[in-house]
Amino acid sequence: MTTFICWKWNSTAYRVTFTAEHVNALVDMLAQHCSAPHDVLCITDDPAGVKCRTYPMWDDLANLANPCQTPGSKSLPSCYRRLKIFDPAVTKAMGFEPGAPLVSIDLDCVIMADIVPILRKHEQSDFCGWRALAGFAWKQPWYFHGSIWRFKAGKLPFLWSEFSPAATPRITQQLGFYGSDQAWITMRIGKNFPGWQREDGIAAFNMSAFGVRSHLGTAPPSGTRIVFFNGFHKPWDETVRARWPWIKQYWPPQKPVAERANLV
């Protein structure tokens, strides 16, 4: 069984505050659009109101800034904390056997159709990520986007043990790898593991961090299964929902059948 891992922690250095409502919406979307047996685990510093299993968020790398962030800005998140999930001791403490399939997934997404076909692609690999195109200002043509990646518990311990808070962010930026944890993952294993492409049904709502407009138009292209809102627009923002009405079909998601029955 696949376990989806989502993340919710308080950060004064990022412009977005994620809430239990966002976690619960993801749980409901997965109930609707993941036809295979699955579980959801939220790693968080505040489990109040979260309706899936939770695990305490650690403080490791909590204050390490995204090297791509403009000083004084809050536009880009720093997600180095997520790297500790590659420590075998951590996944063991969570109760996962070595090799258990885990999928890290961001909360700011809209799931539109069954995502099992995505998960089944390259499912024997120890890691698979979304190969997103980089912006024109970056030296690398693509990177493993941090919005979603799948890995097998305990199989890539060096992504945690080899990370250097003092040196790694500077090196990834100098070499043109974009972001925080995604930059390190791409630099360290990018050439050795497969990735999902746009044709697999993954899309980004916008790439506003690169100064380009949304490429989705009035609605996502046919075949889209999941859309990540990794830029300045979020699916729960009313101004965004008013401008792009298609979002209202998917966010907030319908309640699972059992919950809808209880509301009657």
N, C-alpha and C positions, 0 to 999 in steps of 0.2 A: 504494500500500500504506500502511495506517495503522501508525504507530509508537506504541505505548503507552510512556509515560514514567512510571516510578515513582521514588520518592525514599527514600533511606536515609542519614541522617547522625546522628552521635552528638550528643546534646544532654543536658546535665546539668540543663536547665531544664524538662524534660518527664518525666512519670512513666513513660512507655513506652519501652522499648528495642526497636528494630526490628532484625532480624537477616537474614542471608543466607537462612535457612530461610523467612522470610516472603516474601522476594523470589521465591525459587524456587517457592513455593506459588502465587504470583500467575502466574508463567510457566506452570505446569501448568494452572491454571484457565483461562487464556486459550487454551491449546492445546486444551482440552476444549470451551470455550464461546464461541469466536470463530471462526465458520465462514469468515470472509473472510481473505485473506492479511494477515498482520500481523507486526510485529517488536516486541521489547521492549527498552527501554534503561533501565538503572538509573543514575541520577545519585547518586553516593555518595562518601563520604570513606573507605570501606573496602570494596573490591571482593572481598575474600577470600571464597571459597565461593559467590559469585554466579554462576549459570550462564547468564545472558544478557549481552548487551553492556553495558559500563559506560562512564561518562564521569565525570571528576573533579568533585566538588562544589566550588563556589567558596565563598569566605569572605564575600562581599558580604552585608551585612545579617544576618550570623550572630548578632550580639549584640543585635538589635533585638527587644524584648519585645512580646508580644501585649498590646495596650492593655486588653483585657477581662480579663486575668489578675489575680486577687486577689494583692496583694503577699505573697510568701512561699509561694504555692501553686505546684504543678506540674501542675495539672489541664488546662491548655490549652496546645496547641503554638503556637509562633511559626513561621509558614511564609513569611515575607517573602522568604526566600532564593529561593523558587521564581519570583519575579517576573522574575528575570534571563533566564528562558527566552524572554521576549518580546523580548529584544534580538536583532535580526537577526544581529549578529556572532556571537552564541553558537550559534544554530541553524546558521549557516553553518559554524562550526568543527566542529560535530557531523556535518556532511556532508549536511544537509537543504537541498533546493532551496526557494526562496521559494514559499510556498503549499502545501508538503507538509503533509498532515493528521497532526496530533499529538494524542494524548489523554493528559492528565495523570490518573493514577489512584492512589488511596491503597492501601497494602498491607493495611489492616485491612478487608478486604471478603470476602464469600462470593459467588461467581458460581454461579448455579443453572441458567441456561439461556442459549441463544445471545444475545449482546448486540449482534449485528449490526443488528437492527431499531432499537435505540437509536441506534447510530452513523449510520445512514442518514437519520435524521430531522434536517432542517435541515442536511444535509451540505454544501450550497453556501455556508453562512454562514461568515464568517471566525472566528466564535466561537459556541459553544453550551455552556451550563452547566446544572447541575441547579438548578432553582428550588425551593429548600427553604423551608418555612414558618419564620418566625422565632419566637422565644419571646415569651411575653406581656410580658416586661419590656423588649422592644426596640421602638424607634419605627418601624422599617421592617417591613412585613408579610412580606417574603420576601427571600432573598439567593441569590446564586450560591454554592452549597456548594462548598467546596474539595476534596471527596472525588473529584470527577470533572468535568473540563471538556475540551472539544475546541477546538482553534484551528488556524489555518493559519500555518505558520512565517513569521515576518517581517512579518505583516500588522498587528500591533497594537504597534508599537514604543513608543508613548507610555505603555503600561502599565509600562514600565521607565523610560523617560527622564523622565517627569513625576512619578515617585514621589519624595517628599521624606521622608527618614528623620526629619527634625526636626519636620515639620508634618503629614504625611499621617495617621499613626496617631491623633493627637489629633483631627483633623478628622473622621475616619470614626467615632470613638467618640462625639463630640459630636452627630453627625447620626444616631446610632442604628444604624450598620451594624456587624454582629457579626463578630468575628474579626480575622485579620491580613491575609494576601493576599486572602482572599475578600471582605473588607470593602472594600478598595480597588477590586478588580475590579467589584464590584457598584455602588459609588458612581460609578465612572468610566464604565462602559459598560452598566450594568444595563438601562437603558431602550431601548437600541439594538440588542440582540441577543436571539435566541430562547433558550428553555430547555426542558429535559426536565421533565416532570411525573410525579407518582406513577403515573398511568395508563400511562406508558411502560415501567414495570417496574423503577423504582429505588425503594428503600426504605431507611430508616434503622432500625437495630436499636433504638436508643434515642436520646433527646434528653436524657440525664441532665445535660448542662451547663445545661439550662433547668429542672431540677428536676421533670421529668415522666417517667413510667414508659414502658417499652417498649410500643409500640402493635402489635407483631406477634403477640402472644398465643403460642399453642403452636407456631405455624408461620407463615411469611410468607403473605400473601394470594395467591390464584391469580393468575397472570400476572406474578409477581415474577421478575425476571431477575438482579438483583444487589442485595445488601444490604450497606450500609456500617455498620461498627461504630465510629462516630465518637465514642462516649461512653466510659464507664468500662469497659464490657465488650468483650472481644476474642474472636474465634472460636477462638483457640488456648488460652485460659484454661480449665483443666480444670473449675473451678467453674461457669463459664458453660456449658460443653459438657454437664455433668451436669444442669444445670437445664433447658436447652433442647436435648434430644437431636437435634432435626432438623439442628442444625449439623454433627453428625458425618457426615451424608450427603455433605457438600460440603467440609468442611475437617478434616484435610488432603485435598486433591484426589487423585484417582487419578493414578498416573503415566501419561504418554503411552504409547501402544501400544508404540512402539519401545523405551522404557525398561523396560516390564513384560516384554517378550520377553527382554531381557538378564538379567533377574533369575531366569528359569526355570532 
